[in-house]
Amino acid sequence: MTPILIFLAQCCPLLFFNYGFRIIDSSAFSERPDAGSILLDSKDAAFFFSCERDQIWLEIRSKYDSRKNNWYSFDLWRGLLTGVLPETAQMNEDNARFLQERLPELIELLKRPRVTTTLKKLDALREARTKRRL
């Protein structure tokens, strides 16, 4: 879990200070300090960070989505904002920088009234990504 905490402190302090996110759940493993997860929650969204072998992953869901387990990986969010799906959803240096730079825009997409359109576009991107992989 330590890599996630470092990532949040370095790349995402605005989640807490500007957008009211709070940690509502976490997991850590004493035998695997490079693995764990943190769930952040706000009025409009939930961010789930997971880590294994020092690789951090981010999934995001809207609190307004009636499909409670409908999480979208970071590559879909980046694809929504840029029009191009990246090669990886892993929060590597490039994706971390992108998240820092575009966080305000991403947060706006999760708010009403934009969220309905946002979810439809994310669903379409998810379907296109699945077809591309086949």
N, C-alpha and C positions, 0 to 999 in steps of 0.2 A: 504494500500500500504506500510505502514511502515515495516511490516515483510519482504517484498520483498527487500526493500532497505537495511535492516540489513543483510539479507541473502547474497545479492550481495557484500556488504562490507566485510563480514566475509569469505565467501566461494569462491567468484568469481572475485576478483579484477584483475586476469590475463586476463579476458575477455576484459577489458578496456586497460590495460597496455601492454599486449603482443600480443593481437589479434585484436586490433582496433575496438572493438564493441562500439557502441554508442546508447544511448537511443533515439528512434525515436517516441515513443508514450507511453502514460501512462494514467491510469484512477484511480481515487480515489473517495471515497464517504464520505462526511462529516458525514453522519449518520451511516456509517459502517467503522470505521478506520481499521478493520481487513480484509477488502476486497479491491481488486484493481488488477491492472495488469501493467506490464512494458514490452514493446517490445524492444529488443536489435537487432541491425543490424550490419552486417559486410559485407565484400566483398563476402564471401562464404556462409554465413549462417544467419539465424534469430533465436533468442531465445525468446520465449514468456513465461514469468513468470506470473502466476496468483495466487491469494490468496483469500481464503474465510475461515472464522472461524479459522484464524491463521494456516491454512494448505496451504503450497506452492506447486504448480505444475509447471512442466516445459515441454514445447513442443518445438521441434527443427525442422527446415526445411532447406533444401538446397536451395540456391539461383539458383542452376543449374537445379532444378526440374521444368519441364514445368507445372506440376500440382501445381498451385499457392497456393492452400489451402491444400496442402498435408503436414500436421504437424505430427510428430512422438513423442509420449509421451516418457518420460525419461526411463520408464521400457523397451521399445523396444531398445533404445540405449544401456542401460546396458546389456540387453540380447545379443545384437550384440557383445559387447566387451568381455563378459564372457562365452557365450554359454548357460546361464541359465536365464530365465525370472524371475525377482524378483516378490514377492507377491504384491507389490504396486509401483505405479508411483509417489506417494507423496514424496516430497523432505524432508523425515525424516532425522534423524541424519546419518543413514547408507548410504542413497543415496547421501546426501550432501558430506560426506567424499569420497565416490566413485567418485563423480563429480570432486572434488578437485584433487584427485590423478590421474584420467584418462583424465582430460580435454585436455591435449596436443594430446593424441591419438584420442579422439573424434573429435577434430578440424581437424586433418589430414584426417579423414574419409570423411569430408565435402568438401575437396579440389579436384580439378581435378588432376589426372585422376581417382582417387579412387571412386569418388562419384557415378558413374553409378552402380558399383558393390555394393556399400553401400546401395543404394536405393532399389535394387533388394532384398538384404538380409533383409532389414527392412520390405519390403512388405511381404516377406515370414514369418517373425516373427509375423507380425500383423495378418496374416491369421491363423497361428498356435495358437496364443493367442485367437482369436475369436472362433476357433473350441474347444479349451480347456474349454472355458467358457460355451459352449452349452451343 
